[in-house]
Amino acid sequence: MTHDDHAPEQLARRARELTREDRRSDHRLFWLELLAVLLVAGVLVARWLWLL
């Protein structure tokens, strides 16, 4: 068995790890974007109420 025999397994494992990291990053980004949208909406509502 040569070193190259393990390359596909290592590549598959690395791809799974990267995919897991991407999902975690996407999940974090989703919450940050949601927080930003809610913050902007809150500011706009407060401004609208202030002008009434």
C-alpha positions in Angstrom: 0.0 0.0 0.0 1.5 3.3 -1.0 0.9 6.8 0.5 -1.4 7.6 -2.5 -3.8 4.9 -1.6 -5.1 7.0 1.3 -5.4 10.2 -0.7 -9.1 9.8 -1.6 -10.1 9.0 2.0 -8.1 12.0 3.3 -9.6 14.2 0.6 -13.2 13.0 1.4 -12.5 13.6 5.1 -11.2 17.1 4.5 -14.2 17.9 2.3 -16.5 16.8 5.1 -14.6 19.0 7.6 -14.8 22.0 5.2 -18.5 21.5 4.6 -19.1 21.3 8.3 -17.1 24.6 8.9 -19.1 26.3 6.0 -22.4 25.3 7.5 -21.3 26.6 10.9 -20.1 29.8 9.3 -23.4 30.2 7.3 -25.4 29.6 10.4 -23.5 32.3 12.2 -23.8 34.7 9.2 -27.6 34.1 9.1 -28.0 35.2 12.8 -25.8 38.2 12.2 -27.8 39.2 9.2 -31.1 38.7 11.1 -29.8 40.8 13.9 -28.8 43.6 11.5 -32.2 43.5 9.8 -34.1 43.6 13.1 -31.9 46.5 14.3 -32.5 48.5 11.2 -36.3 47.7 11.4 -36.3 48.8 15.0 -34.6 52.1 14.2 -37.0 52.8 11.3 -40.0 52.0 13.5 -38.7 54.2 16.3 -38.1 57.1 13.8 -41.6 56.7 12.4 -43.1 56.7 15.9 -41.0 59.8 16.8 -42.4 61.7 13.7 -46.1 60.9 14.5 
